[in-house]
Amino acid sequence: MAEQVFDHIGMGTGTARAFDVVETSGSSRAEVLAELTSRIRGMQRRTLGTGLEAPVVPVVDALAPLFPGAGLRPGAVYAVSSAALALMLMSESSRRGDWVAVVGIPDFSADAAEAAGIRLDRLILVPHPGRQLIRAAAALADVMSLVLVGSPGSLAPAEGARLEARLRRTGSILLSLGEWPGSEDQLALSDRQWSGLGSGHGHLAGCIATVTAKGRGGRPRQVRIALPGMSEAPDQIEHITE
C-alpha cells in the first residue's frame, strides 16, 4: 500500500499543509493522486485573478525589471537555478493571497519560505512524490497560482508537453528548480557579495547578488538585488543547493 500523509506544519505566521506521496505501484498510484486532487480541489481557487485573465503574475519590485510587463506570464514555465530565487519569485503572489505549492523538494525549508515573505497558510508541500512528480504538479496546477518543482531529471517530451498544455489552460505558472526544455526564461543567481563580517568577528548580515534572466532568443537581462531574510543564517535562504 502507498503511504499517504496529510499534515500541518506549524510556523510563526501560519500553517503549511504537507501532503506526502511516496512511491506507489499499480492501482494505489492512481488512488494517491486522486486523493491529492480531491484535497486540493477543496481549497480556495486563486483569489486575486492572477489566472488567464491577468496579463502577468506579479513579482517583488526588485525582480520586476527582468520580465516583460514586470511579472511572470500565466501558463509559462521558468527554469530557476536557486531555491532563494524561486522563493522570491513566489513571494509577491503569496503575499497577495494566492496559493502556491512546492513538489519534490524533500529538504525544502519552510523557515526560508517565511523569511522570503511566503504565507505559510497558503503553502502546499508535497516533499516525496516519487516518480509521480509531474502528475502531482499537474494536479496542483489546477488550483495553485505557482507550483515549484524539484529537478524533473529525464523528462519525457510527451509528459512535459501535457503539463505545459495544462498550465496554458489553467494560467498557473511552473517554476522548475533546474533545467526545463523550452522554458520561458532561465534564471540564475551569481556574483554574491556578503556583508556583516569584521576582522575575525561579526556575523553574516546581508547578501547582494546578480540575477540573470535568459529568454529564448533574447538578450540576457540582469538586476542586482539584496536577498531577503539575511538576519538568519545564510543556509536558511540557500537551504537547497543550486
Contacts in CASP RR format, 6 or more apart in sequence:
PFRMAT RR
TARGET T0000
AUTHOR 0000-0000-0000
METHOD contacts of the structure
MODEL  1
MAEQVFDHIGMGTGTARAFDVVETSGSSRAEVLAELTSRIRGMQRRTLGT
GLEAPVVPVVDALAPLFPGAGLRPGAVYAVSSAALALMLMSESSRRGDWV
AVVGIPDFSADAAEAAGIRLDRLILVPHPGRQLIRAAAALADVMSLVLVG
SPGSLAPAEGARLEARLRRTGSILLSLGEWPGSEDQLALSDRQWSGLGSG
HGHLAGCIATVTAKGRGGRPRQVRIALPGMSEAPDQIEHITE
1 28 0 8 1.000
2 21 0 8 1.000
2 22 0 8 1.000
2 23 0 8 1.000
2 24 0 8 1.000
2 28 0 8 1.000
2 29 0 8 1.000
2 31 0 8 1.000
2 32 0 8 1.000
3 20 0 8 1.000
3 22 0 8 1.000
4 19 0 8 1.000
4 20 0 8 1.000
4 21 0 8 1.000
4 32 0 8 1.000
4 35 0 8 1.000
5 18 0 8 1.000
5 19 0 8 1.000
5 20 0 8 1.000
6 17 0 8 1.000
6 18 0 8 1.000
6 19 0 8 1.000
6 20 0 8 1.000
6 39 0 8 1.000
7 17 0 8 1.000
7 18 0 8 1.000
7 19 0 8 1.000
7 20 0 8 1.000
8 15 0 8 1.000
8 16 0 8 1.000
8 17 0 8 1.000
8 18 0 8 1.000
9 15 0 8 1.000
9 16 0 8 1.000
9 17 0 8 1.000
9 18 0 8 1.000
9 110 0 8 1.000
9 120 0 8 1.000
9 125 0 8 1.000
10 16 0 8 1.000
10 120 0 8 1.000
11 110 0 8 1.000
11 111 0 8 1.000
11 114 0 8 1.000
11 120 0 8 1.000
12 114 0 8 1.000
12 120 0 8 1.000
13 114 0 8 1.000
13 119 0 8 1.000
13 120 0 8 1.000
13 121 0 8 1.000
14 119 0 8 1.000
14 120 0 8 1.000
14 121 0 8 1.000
15 120 0 8 1.000
15 121 0 8 1.000
16 110 0 8 1.000
16 113 0 8 1.000
16 120 0 8 1.000
16 121 0 8 1.000
16 123 0 8 1.000
16 124 0 8 1.000
16 125 0 8 1.000
17 123 0 8 1.000
17 124 0 8 1.000
17 125 0 8 1.000
18 124 0 8 1.000
18 125 0 8 1.000
18 126 0 8 1.000
18 127 0 8 1.000
19 36 0 8 1.000
19 39 0 8 1.000
19 124 0 8 1.000
19 125 0 8 1.000
19 126 0 8 1.000
20 126 0 8 1.000
20 127 0 8 1.000
20 128 0 8 1.000
21 32 0 8 1.000
21 33 0 8 1.000
21 36 0 8 1.000
21 126 0 8 1.000
21 128 0 8 1.000
21 129 0 8 1.000
21 130 0 8 1.000
21 132 0 8 1.000
21 136 0 8 1.000
22 128 0 8 1.000
22 130 0 8 1.000
23 130 0 8 1.000
23 131 0 8 1.000
24 31 0 8 1.000
24 32 0 8 1.000
24 132 0 8 1.000
29 132 0 8 1.000
32 132 0 8 1.000
33 132 0 8 1.000
33 135 0 8 1.000
33 136 0 8 1.000
33 139 0 8 1.000
36 126 0 8 1.000
36 136 0 8 1.000
36 139 0 8 1.000
36 140 0 8 1.000
37 139 0 8 1.000
37 142 0 8 1.000
40 124 0 8 1.000
40 139 0 8 1.000
40 140 0 8 1.000
40 142 0 8 1.000
40 143 0 8 1.000
40 144 0 8 1.000
41 142 0 8 1.000
41 143 0 8 1.000
42 143 0 8 1.000
43 99 0 8 1.000
43 124 0 8 1.000
43 143 0 8 1.000
44 99 0 8 1.000
45 143 0 8 1.000
46 98 0 8 1.000
46 99 0 8 1.000
46 143 0 8 1.000
46 144 0 8 1.000
46 145 0 8 1.000
47 97 0 8 1.000
47 98 0 8 1.000
48 96 0 8 1.000
48 97 0 8 1.000
48 98 0 8 1.000
50 57 0 8 1.000
50 58 0 8 1.000
50 74 0 8 1.000
50 93 0 8 1.000
50 96 0 8 1.000
50 98 0 8 1.000
50 145 0 8 1.000
51 57 0 8 1.000
51 74 0 8 1.000
51 145 0 8 1.000
51 170 0 8 1.000
51 171 0 8 1.000
51 172 0 8 1.000
52 74 0 8 1.000
52 75 0 8 1.000
52 170 0 8 1.000
52 171 0 8 1.000
54 74 0 8 1.000
55 69 0 8 1.000
56 67 0 8 1.000
56 68 0 8 1.000
56 69 0 8 1.000
56 70 0 8 1.000
56 71 0 8 1.000
56 72 0 8 1.000
56 73 0 8 1.000
56 74 0 8 1.000
57 71 0 8 1.000
57 72 0 8 1.000
57 73 0 8 1.000
57 74 0 8 1.000
57 93 0 8 1.000
57 98 0 8 1.000
57 145 0 8 1.000
57 146 0 8 1.000
57 173 0 8 1.000
58 64 0 8 1.000
58 70 0 8 1.000
58 71 0 8 1.000
58 92 0 8 1.000
58 93 0 8 1.000
58 96 0 8 1.000
59 66 0 8 1.000
59 67 0 8 1.000
59 70 0 8 1.000
59 71 0 8 1.000
59 72 0 8 1.000
59 88 0 8 1.000
59 89 0 8 1.000
59 92 0 8 1.000
59 93 0 8 1.000
60 88 0 8 1.000
60 91 0 8 1.000
60 92 0 8 1.000
62 88 0 8 1.000
62 223 0 8 1.000
62 225 0 8 1.000
62 226 0 8 1.000
63 88 0 8 1.000
63 89 0 8 1.000
63 211 0 8 1.000
63 223 0 8 1.000
63 225 0 8 1.000
64 70 0 8 1.000
64 71 0 8 1.000
65 221 0 8 1.000
65 223 0 8 1.000
66 185 0 8 1.000
66 187 0 8 1.000
66 211 0 8 1.000
66 213 0 8 1.000
66 221 0 8 1.000
66 222 0 8 1.000
66 223 0 8 1.000
67 73 0 8 1.000
67 185 0 8 1.000
67 213 0 8 1.000
72 78 0 8 1.000
72 89 0 8 1.000
72 146 0 8 1.000
72 173 0 8 1.000
73 173 0 8 1.000
73 184 0 8 1.000
74 171 0 8 1.000
74 172 0 8 1.000
74 173 0 8 1.000
75 164 0 8 1.000
75 167 0 8 1.000
75 168 0 8 1.000
75 170 0 8 1.000
75 171 0 8 1.000
75 172 0 8 1.000
75 173 0 8 1.000
75 174 0 8 1.000
76 167 0 8 1.000
76 173 0 8 1.000
76 174 0 8 1.000
76 183 0 8 1.000
76 184 0 8 1.000
77 164 0 8 1.000
77 167 0 8 1.000
77 173 0 8 1.000
77 174 0 8 1.000
77 175 0 8 1.000
77 176 0 8 1.000
77 180 0 8 1.000
77 182 0 8 1.000
77 183 0 8 1.000
77 184 0 8 1.000
78 89 0 8 1.000
78 173 0 8 1.000
78 174 0 8 1.000
78 175 0 8 1.000
78 176 0 8 1.000
78 180 0 8 1.000
78 183 0 8 1.000
78 184 0 8 1.000
78 185 0 8 1.000
78 186 0 8 1.000
78 187 0 8 1.000
79 176 0 8 1.000
79 178 0 8 1.000
79 179 0 8 1.000
79 180 0 8 1.000
79 183 0 8 1.000
79 185 0 8 1.000
79 186 0 8 1.000
79 187 0 8 1.000
80 86 0 8 1.000
80 89 0 8 1.000
80 148 0 8 1.000
80 175 0 8 1.000
80 176 0 8 1.000
80 177 0 8 1.000
80 178 0 8 1.000
80 187 0 8 1.000
80 188 0 8 1.000
81 177 0 8 1.000
81 178 0 8 1.000
81 186 0 8 1.000
81 187 0 8 1.000
81 188 0 8 1.000
81 189 0 8 1.000
81 242 0 8 1.000
82 187 0 8 1.000
82 188 0 8 1.000
82 189 0 8 1.000
82 238 0 8 1.000
82 242 0 8 1.000
83 105 0 8 1.000
83 108 0 8 1.000
83 109 0 8 1.000
83 112 0 8 1.000
83 177 0 8 1.000
83 237 0 8 1.000
83 238 0 8 1.000
83 239 0 8 1.000
83 240 0 8 1.000
83 242 0 8 1.000
84 112 0 8 1.000
84 116 0 8 1.000
84 189 0 8 1.000
84 227 0 8 1.000
84 237 0 8 1.000
84 238 0 8 1.000
85 187 0 8 1.000
85 188 0 8 1.000
85 189 0 8 1.000
85 211 0 8 1.000
86 148 0 8 1.000
86 175 0 8 1.000
86 177 0 8 1.000
87 112 0 8 1.000
87 113 0 8 1.000
87 116 0 8 1.000
87 117 0 8 1.000
87 118 0 8 1.000
87 228 0 8 1.000
87 237 0 8 1.000
88 116 0 8 1.000
88 225 0 8 1.000
88 227 0 8 1.000
88 228 0 8 1.000
89 146 0 8 1.000
89 175 0 8 1.000
89 187 0 8 1.000
90 100 0 8 1.000
90 113 0 8 1.000
90 116 0 8 1.000
90 118 0 8 1.000
90 146 0 8 1.000
90 148 0 8 1.000
90 175 0 8 1.000
91 116 0 8 1.000
91 117 0 8 1.000
91 118 0 8 1.000
91 228 0 8 1.000
93 100 0 8 1.000
93 145 0 8 1.000
93 146 0 8 1.000
94 100 0 8 1.000
94 117 0 8 1.000
94 118 0 8 1.000
94 119 0 8 1.000
94 122 0 8 1.000
94 123 0 8 1.000
94 146 0 8 1.000
95 117 0 8 1.000
95 118 0 8 1.000
95 119 0 8 1.000
97 119 0 8 1.000
97 122 0 8 1.000
98 122 0 8 1.000
98 144 0 8 1.000
98 145 0 8 1.000
98 146 0 8 1.000
99 122 0 8 1.000
99 123 0 8 1.000
99 124 0 8 1.000
99 143 0 8 1.000
99 144 0 8 1.000
99 145 0 8 1.000
100 118 0 8 1.000
100 122 0 8 1.000
100 123 0 8 1.000
100 124 0 8 1.000
100 144 0 8 1.000
100 145 0 8 1.000
100 146 0 8 1.000
100 147 0 8 1.000
100 148 0 8 1.000
101 123 0 8 1.000
101 124 0 8 1.000
101 125 0 8 1.000
101 126 0 8 1.000
101 137 0 8 1.000
101 140 0 8 1.000
101 144 0 8 1.000
101 146 0 8 1.000
101 147 0 8 1.000
101 148 0 8 1.000
102 108 0 8 1.000
102 113 0 8 1.000
102 123 0 8 1.000
102 124 0 8 1.000
102 125 0 8 1.000
102 126 0 8 1.000
102 127 0 8 1.000
102 147 0 8 1.000
102 148 0 8 1.000
102 149 0 8 1.000
103 126 0 8 1.000
103 129 0 8 1.000
103 133 0 8 1.000
103 136 0 8 1.000
103 137 0 8 1.000
103 140 0 8 1.000
103 147 0 8 1.000
103 148 0 8 1.000
103 149 0 8 1.000
103 150 0 8 1.000
104 126 0 8 1.000
104 127 0 8 1.000
104 128 0 8 1.000
104 129 0 8 1.000
104 130 0 8 1.000
104 133 0 8 1.000
104 136 0 8 1.000
104 149 0 8 1.000
104 150 0 8 1.000
105 127 0 8 1.000
105 148 0 8 1.000
105 149 0 8 1.000
105 150 0 8 1.000
105 177 0 8 1.000
105 240 0 8 1.000
106 127 0 8 1.000
106 128 0 8 1.000
107 239 0 8 1.000
107 240 0 8 1.000
108 125 0 8 1.000
108 127 0 8 1.000
108 239 0 8 1.000
108 240 0 8 1.000
109 236 0 8 1.000
109 239 0 8 1.000
109 240 0 8 1.000
110 120 0 8 1.000
110 123 0 8 1.000
110 125 0 8 1.000
111 232 0 8 1.000
111 236 0 8 1.000
112 236 0 8 1.000
112 237 0 8 1.000
112 239 0 8 1.000
113 120 0 8 1.000
113 123 0 8 1.000
114 120 0 8 1.000
115 228 0 8 1.000
115 229 0 8 1.000
115 232 0 8 1.000
115 236 0 8 1.000
115 237 0 8 1.000
116 228 0 8 1.000
116 229 0 8 1.000
116 237 0 8 1.000
117 228 0 8 1.000
124 140 0 8 1.000
124 144 0 8 1.000
126 136 0 8 1.000
126 140 0 8 1.000
129 135 0 8 1.000
129 136 0 8 1.000
133 149 0 8 1.000
133 150 0 8 1.000
133 152 0 8 1.000
134 149 0 8 1.000
134 152 0 8 1.000
134 155 0 8 1.000
134 159 0 8 1.000
134 160 0 8 1.000
134 163 0 8 1.000
137 147 0 8 1.000
137 149 0 8 1.000
137 163 0 8 1.000
137 174 0 8 1.000
138 162 0 8 1.000
138 163 0 8 1.000
138 166 0 8 1.000
140 147 0 8 1.000
140 172 0 8 1.000
141 147 0 8 1.000
141 163 0 8 1.000
141 166 0 8 1.000
141 167 0 8 1.000
141 170 0 8 1.000
141 172 0 8 1.000
141 174 0 8 1.000
142 166 0 8 1.000
142 170 0 8 1.000
142 172 0 8 1.000
144 172 0 8 1.000
145 172 0 8 1.000
145 173 0 8 1.000
146 172 0 8 1.000
146 173 0 8 1.000
146 174 0 8 1.000
146 175 0 8 1.000
147 172 0 8 1.000
147 173 0 8 1.000
147 174 0 8 1.000
147 175 0 8 1.000
148 174 0 8 1.000
148 175 0 8 1.000
148 176 0 8 1.000
148 177 0 8 1.000
149 174 0 8 1.000
149 175 0 8 1.000
149 176 0 8 1.000
149 177 0 8 1.000
150 176 0 8 1.000
150 177 0 8 1.000
150 178 0 8 1.000
151 176 0 8 1.000
151 177 0 8 1.000
151 178 0 8 1.000
151 179 0 8 1.000
152 176 0 8 1.000
152 180 0 8 1.000
155 180 0 8 1.000
155 181 0 8 1.000
157 181 0 8 1.000
163 174 0 8 1.000
164 174 0 8 1.000
166 172 0 8 1.000
167 173 0 8 1.000
167 174 0 8 1.000
174 180 0 8 1.000
176 183 0 8 1.000
177 240 0 8 1.000
179 186 0 8 1.000
182 216 0 8 1.000
184 215 0 8 1.000
184 216 0 8 1.000
185 213 0 8 1.000
185 214 0 8 1.000
185 215 0 8 1.000
186 213 0 8 1.000
186 214 0 8 1.000
186 215 0 8 1.000
187 211 0 8 1.000
187 212 0 8 1.000
187 213 0 8 1.000
187 214 0 8 1.000
188 211 0 8 1.000
188 212 0 8 1.000
189 209 0 8 1.000
189 210 0 8 1.000
189 211 0 8 1.000
189 242 0 8 1.000
190 209 0 8 1.000
190 210 0 8 1.000
190 212 0 8 1.000
191 209 0 8 1.000
191 210 0 8 1.000
192 207 0 8 1.000
192 208 0 8 1.000
192 209 0 8 1.000
192 227 0 8 1.000
193 207 0 8 1.000
193 208 0 8 1.000
193 209 0 8 1.000
194 204 0 8 1.000
194 206 0 8 1.000
194 207 0 8 1.000
194 234 0 8 1.000
195 204 0 8 1.000
195 205 0 8 1.000
195 206 0 8 1.000
195 207 0 8 1.000
195 208 0 8 1.000
196 202 0 8 1.000
196 203 0 8 1.000
196 204 0 8 1.000
196 205 0 8 1.000
196 206 0 8 1.000
197 203 0 8 1.000
197 204 0 8 1.000
204 230 0 8 1.000
204 233 0 8 1.000
204 234 0 8 1.000
205 230 0 8 1.000
205 231 0 8 1.000
206 226 0 8 1.000
206 227 0 8 1.000
206 230 0 8 1.000
207 226 0 8 1.000
207 227 0 8 1.000
207 230 0 8 1.000
207 234 0 8 1.000
207 237 0 8 1.000
208 224 0 8 1.000
208 225 0 8 1.000
208 226 0 8 1.000
208 227 0 8 1.000
209 224 0 8 1.000
209 225 0 8 1.000
209 227 0 8 1.000
210 222 0 8 1.000
210 223 0 8 1.000
210 224 0 8 1.000
210 225 0 8 1.000
211 222 0 8 1.000
211 223 0 8 1.000
211 224 0 8 1.000
211 225 0 8 1.000
212 220 0 8 1.000
212 221 0 8 1.000
212 222 0 8 1.000
213 220 0 8 1.000
213 221 0 8 1.000
213 222 0 8 1.000
214 220 0 8 1.000
227 237 0 8 1.000
228 237 0 8 1.000
229 236 0 8 1.000
229 237 0 8 1.000
230 237 0 8 1.000
END
